[in-house]
């Protein structure tokens, strides 16, 4: 997260590779029970901006920045940043599926939160810890994610192939306190200004009906 501002500007200009909102998923995850919340764990580069995107959505009660894909013993930022722990910077989203579905979260994930065609990097950040990945918590989430990736690929809405992986969630480990709500607490931080605030502007334009009021 320490690349030059010039590189960050270039990366921010490449966030949106398509002109319109993505198609709705053909397969979704139904509510498991009336009023029961679900969780989704998504990785799409630096968790600061990804967290900020999802916490603005209606039906989302909590978003936590953390690490998935590696072990608890090495789930610390200074170690994960080395790119040798198998972790990905991720967010855990708790949501009410009667207000926003897993499929709608996926649409925002692919449209706004990150570029799913960048392999083991995201914008100015490089390394496997910045990979694009969906850590599913149920077979229904796995099936919906795989179906949507196939749907987007067939529709050719991106200029390059989607490289997002769909893997089971073995554990999610909360990141250090200073990473939580980083954008809200540091809105003028250069990395935030050039990489993440454009995502929020795009979110407002692309999904006004999904925003909290």
VOPAGU-2260 file (C-alpha; in pm, 1 decimal, decimal comma):
REM VOPAGU-2260
SITE   aa  ch    i         X         Y         Z
SITE  UNK   A    0       0,0       0,0       0,0
SITE  UNK   A    1     300,1     226,5     -40,0
SITE  UNK   A    2     330,6     261,9    -418,8
SITE  UNK   A    3     381,8     604,8    -573,7
SITE  UNK   A    4      91,2     843,4    -618,5
SITE  UNK   A    5     152,3     840,8    -993,7
SITE  UNK   A    6     105,4     464,8   -1007,2
SITE  UNK   A    7    -202,8     495,8    -789,8
SITE  UNK   A    8    -358,4     750,4   -1025,1
SITE  UNK   A    9    -300,9     522,4   -1322,3
SITE  UNK   A   10    -454,4     232,3   -1131,9
SITE  UNK   A   11    -760,5     434,7   -1032,8
SITE  UNK   A   12    -825,6     524,4   -1394,6
SITE  UNK   A   13    -841,9     155,0   -1480,3
SITE  UNK   A   14   -1095,0      53,6   -1214,7
SITE  UNK   A   15   -1391,5      43,5   -1449,7
SITE  UNK   A   16   -1328,8    -166,5   -1759,8
SITE  UNK   A   17   -1687,1    -160,4   -1882,6
SITE  UNK   A   18   -1944,8     109,3   -1938,0
SITE  UNK   A   19   -2253,0     -28,7   -1767,5
SITE  UNK   A   20   -2360,9    -212,6   -1456,5
SITE  UNK   A   21   -2300,0    -585,1   -1477,4
SITE  UNK   A   22   -2586,5    -826,6   -1545,2
SITE  UNK   A   23   -2770,0    -973,7   -1248,1
SITE  UNK   A   24   -2655,1   -1321,8   -1145,0
SITE  UNK   A   25   -2859,0   -1605,4   -1290,7
SITE  UNK   A   26   -2809,1   -1801,9    -968,4
SITE  UNK   A   27   -2832,7   -1668,1    -613,6
SITE  UNK   A   28   -2835,3   -1792,5    -254,5
SITE  UNK   A   29   -3179,6   -1795,1     -89,7
SITE  UNK   A   30   -3227,3   -1695,5     275,7
SITE  UNK   A   31   -3163,6   -1990,7     504,8
SITE  UNK   A   32   -3434,9   -1883,1     749,3
SITE  UNK   A   33   -3649,5   -1573,4     804,6
SITE  UNK   A   34   -3442,4   -1302,9     971,0
SITE  UNK   A   35   -3123,6   -1511,2     971,7
SITE  UNK   A   36   -2809,5   -1325,2     871,1
SITE  UNK   A   37   -2542,3   -1470,7     643,7
SITE  UNK   A   38   -2173,4   -1397,4     597,6
SITE  UNK   A   39   -1962,4   -1357,1     286,1
SITE  UNK   A   40   -1582,6   -1338,4     271,6
SITE  UNK   A   41   -1437,4   -1163,9     -31,3
SITE  UNK   A   42   -1081,2   -1068,5    -126,5
SITE  UNK   A   43   -1015,4    -796,2    -380,0
SITE  UNK   A   44    -689,1    -621,4    -301,6
SITE  UNK   A   45    -628,8    -380,0     -16,2
SITE  UNK   A   46    -910,4    -430,2     230,5
SITE  UNK   A   47    -942,0     -60,1     313,7
SITE  UNK   A   48   -1144,7      24,7       4,7
SITE  UNK   A   49   -1327,3    -307,0     -20,5
SITE  UNK   A   50   -1450,9    -265,9     336,4
SITE  UNK   A   51   -1568,2      89,2     266,4
SITE  UNK   A   52   -1766,8     -20,6     -39,4
SITE  UNK   A   53   -1962,0    -296,2     133,2
SITE  UNK   A   54   -2033,9    -114,6     457,0
SITE  UNK   A   55   -2237,0     137,2     254,4
SITE  UNK   A   56   -2484,3    -123,5     131,2
SITE  UNK   A   57   -2832,1    -170,1     275,4
SITE  UNK   A   58   -2880,0    -496,9     459,4
SITE  UNK   A   59   -2512,7    -508,7     559,0
SITE  UNK   A   60   -2477,3    -493,3     937,3
SITE  UNK   A   61   -2101,6    -538,4     969,8
SITE  UNK   A   62   -1785,3    -545,7     757,6
SITE  UNK   A   63   -1452,1    -654,1     906,6
SITE  UNK   A   64   -1110,9    -632,8     742,5
SITE  UNK   A   65    -892,5    -937,4     789,6
SITE  UNK   A   66    -709,1   -1228,4     634,3
SITE  UNK   A   67    -825,1   -1555,3     478,0
SITE  UNK   A   68    -648,5   -1840,9     304,5
SITE  UNK   A   69    -366,8   -1896,2     551,9
SITE  UNK   A   70    -313,0   -2005,9     909,7
SITE  UNK   A   71    -396,1   -1825,7    1231,9
SITE  UNK   A   72     -31,4   -1829,0    1338,5
SITE  UNK   A   73      77,7   -1595,7    1057,9
SITE  UNK   A   74    -236,0   -1382,3    1026,7
SITE  UNK   A   75     -61,4   -1056,0    1112,9
SITE  UNK   A   76     -28,5    -767,0     872,1
SITE  UNK   A   77     348,0    -731,8     887,3
SITE  UNK   A   78     386,3   -1102,3     799,3
SITE  UNK   A   79     102,8   -1125,0     546,5
SITE  UNK   A   80     256,5    -826,8     364,3
SITE  UNK   A   81     556,6   -1041,9     276,4
SITE  UNK   A   82     331,6   -1243,7      45,4
SITE  UNK   A   83     450,6   -1579,3     178,4
SITE  UNK   A   84     168,0   -1684,0     412,5
SITE  UNK   A   85    -104,6   -1783,7     160,7
SITE  UNK   A   86    -337,7   -1522,3     308,7
SITE  UNK   A   87    -536,7   -1273,0     107,6
SITE  UNK   A   88    -645,0    -937,6     245,6
SITE  UNK   A   89   -1019,1    -997,9     279,1
SITE  UNK   A   90   -1338,8    -863,3     425,3
SITE  UNK   A   91   -1605,4   -1054,1     616,5
SITE  UNK   A   92   -1949,7    -916,7     539,2
SITE  UNK   A   93   -2247,9    -987,5     763,1
SITE  UNK   A   94   -2573,8    -922,7     582,0
SITE  UNK   A   95   -2949,1    -978,9     586,6
SITE  UNK   A   96   -3035,7   -1177,2     269,2
SITE  UNK   A   97   -3392,5   -1048,2     281,3
SITE  UNK   A   98   -3253,9    -698,3     214,3
SITE  UNK   A   99   -2949,9    -773,6      -1,5
SITE  UNK   A  100   -2859,1   -1109,7    -150,9
SITE  UNK   A  101   -2527,6   -1284,1    -192,8
SITE  UNK   A  102   -2568,9   -1239,0    -567,1
SITE  UNK   A  103   -2608,2    -864,5    -527,6
SITE  UNK   A  104   -2293,4    -855,3    -315,8
SITE  UNK   A  105   -2113,1   -1037,1    -594,9
SITE  UNK   A  106   -2235,4    -783,9    -849,5
SITE  UNK   A  107   -2090,5    -500,1    -641,5
SITE  UNK   A  108   -1772,3    -700,6    -585,3
SITE  UNK   A  109   -1708,0    -744,1    -957,4
SITE  UNK   A  110   -1840,6    -405,1   -1068,6
SITE  UNK   A  111   -1703,7    -170,3    -804,1
SITE  UNK   A  112   -1485,2    -318,1    -531,5
SITE  UNK   A  113   -1195,4    -437,1    -746,2
SITE  UNK   A  114   -1067,8    -547,4   -1087,6
SITE  UNK   A  115   -1124,8    -924,8   -1115,5
SITE  UNK   A  116    -890,3    -954,6   -1414,3
SITE  UNK   A  117    -570,7    -866,7   -1226,0
SITE  UNK   A  118    -372,2   -1171,9   -1116,9
SITE  UNK   A  119    -206,1   -1157,2    -775,2
SITE  UNK   A  120    -223,8    -780,5    -763,8
SITE  UNK   A  121    -472,1    -497,1    -748,0
SITE  UNK   A  122    -390,0    -157,2    -886,0
SITE  UNK   A  123     -61,4     -40,1    -733,3
SITE  UNK   A  124     -33,1    -337,9    -494,8
SITE  UNK   A  125     144,9    -657,4    -597,6
SITE  UNK   A  126     155,9   -1001,7    -438,2
SITE  UNK   A  127     -67,4   -1300,9    -376,0
SITE  UNK   A  128    -205,3   -1128,4     -66,1
SITE  UNK   A  129    -386,7    -891,9    -304,8
SITE  UNK   A  130    -547,1   -1164,3    -515,8
SITE  UNK   A  131    -910,4   -1177,5    -617,4
SITE  UNK   A  132   -1091,6   -1455,2    -436,5
SITE  UNK   A  133   -1430,9   -1561,8    -306,8
SITE  UNK   A  134   -1410,5   -1770,9      10,8
SITE  UNK   A  135   -1741,2   -1952,5      17,5
SITE  UNK   A  136   -1908,5   -2063,5     338,3
SITE  UNK   A  137   -2162,9   -2300,5     181,4
SITE  UNK   A  138   -2218,2   -2506,0    -131,4
SITE  UNK   A  139   -2484,8   -2256,9    -234,6
SITE  UNK   A  140   -2234,9   -1971,1    -221,8
SITE  UNK   A  141   -1982,2   -2176,7    -418,7
SITE  UNK   A  142   -2235,7   -2260,1    -688,5
SITE  UNK   A  143   -2360,8   -1902,1    -715,4
SITE  UNK   A  144   -2006,5   -1761,0    -738,2
SITE  UNK   A  145   -1892,8   -2009,1   -1001,5
SITE  UNK   A  146   -2208,3   -1956,3   -1204,8
SITE  UNK   A  147   -2166,5   -1579,1   -1198,2
SITE  UNK   A  148   -1804,1   -1594,5   -1309,4
SITE  UNK   A  149   -1907,8   -1817,3   -1598,2
SITE  UNK   A  150   -2194,1   -1580,5   -1678,6
SITE  UNK   A  151   -1966,3   -1275,7   -1685,7
SITE  UNK   A  152   -1709,6   -1459,2   -1892,7
SITE  UNK   A  153   -1968,8   -1561,1   -2149,7
SITE  UNK   A  154   -2100,6   -1203,6   -2165,5
SITE  UNK   A  155   -1744,7   -1072,1   -2222,4
SITE  UNK   A  156   -1805,6    -767,9   -2005,0
SITE  UNK   A  157   -1437,0    -742,1   -1917,3
SITE  UNK   A  158   -1152,7    -687,6   -2160,5
SITE  UNK   A  159    -949,3    -962,5   -1997,2
SITE  UNK   A  160   -1021,2   -1302,0   -1842,1
SITE  UNK   A  161   -1158,3   -1309,3   -1487,1
SITE  UNK   A  162    -896,2   -1462,4   -1254,6
SITE  UNK   A  163   -1104,7   -1470,3    -936,1
SITE  UNK   A  164   -1071,0   -1796,7    -746,8
SITE  UNK   A  165   -1358,6   -1964,3    -562,9
SITE  UNK   A  166   -1231,5   -2158,3    -261,9
SITE  UNK   A  167   -1372,0   -2281,5      70,4
SITE  UNK   A  168   -1327,1   -2064,2     377,6
SITE  UNK   A  169   -1100,5   -2240,9     625,9
SITE  UNK   A  170   -1073,0   -1946,1     861,9
SITE  UNK   A  171   -1102,1   -1569,9     880,4
SITE  UNK   A  172    -870,8   -1370,5    1104,8
SITE  UNK   A  173    -949,0   -1010,4    1194,0
SITE  UNK   A  174    -680,6    -758,4    1104,3
SITE  UNK   A  175    -529,0    -513,7    1348,8
SITE  UNK   A  176    -753,3    -240,1    1488,4
SITE  UNK   A  177    -588,0      38,0    1288,4
SITE  UNK   A  178    -703,0    -127,3     962,8
SITE  UNK   A  179   -1070,8    -125,9    1061,4
SITE  UNK   A  180   -1275,7     162,8     913,8
SITE  UNK   A  181    -951,0     299,2     772,3
SITE  UNK   A  182   -1116,5     501,5     495,6
SITE  UNK   A  183   -1368,1     663,3     729,1
SITE  UNK   A  184   -1092,6     763,8     969,5
SITE  UNK   A  185    -841,1     866,8     700,9
SITE  UNK   A  186   -1036,3    1014,7     406,9
SITE  UNK   A  187    -746,1    1234,8     291,3
SITE  UNK   A  188    -479,9     963,9     301,7
SITE  UNK   A  189    -320,6     966,3     -49,6
SITE  UNK   A  190    -375,1     595,2    -114,7
SITE  UNK   A  191    -741,9     633,4     -21,1
SITE  UNK   A  192    -789,9     945,7    -233,8
SITE  UNK   A  193    -648,9     795,5    -551,2
SITE  UNK   A  194    -755,3     431,4    -520,9
SITE  UNK   A  195   -1065,9     405,8    -305,0
SITE  UNK   A  196   -1270,7     724,6    -322,4
SITE  UNK   A  197   -1327,5     665,3    -697,4
SITE  UNK   A  198   -1482,3     329,9    -604,3
SITE  UNK   A  199   -1731,0     498,9    -373,7
SITE  UNK   A  200   -1827,3     747,6    -643,6
SITE  UNK   A  201   -1879,3     461,1    -887,4
SITE  UNK   A  202   -2086,2     274,3    -628,4
SITE  UNK   A  203   -2318,1     572,3    -587,9
SITE  UNK   A  204   -2373,9     597,2    -962,3
SITE  UNK   A  205   -2402,6     226,8   -1039,8
SITE  UNK   A  206   -2606,0     101,6    -742,0
SITE  UNK   A  207   -2810,5     386,1    -587,6
SITE  UNK   A  208   -3088,7     142,5    -493,8
SITE  UNK   A  209   -2848,8     -70,2    -286,0
SITE  UNK   A  210   -2715,7     212,6     -70,6
SITE  UNK   A  211   -2810,0     270,6     290,0
SITE  UNK   A  212   -3037,7     569,2     343,1
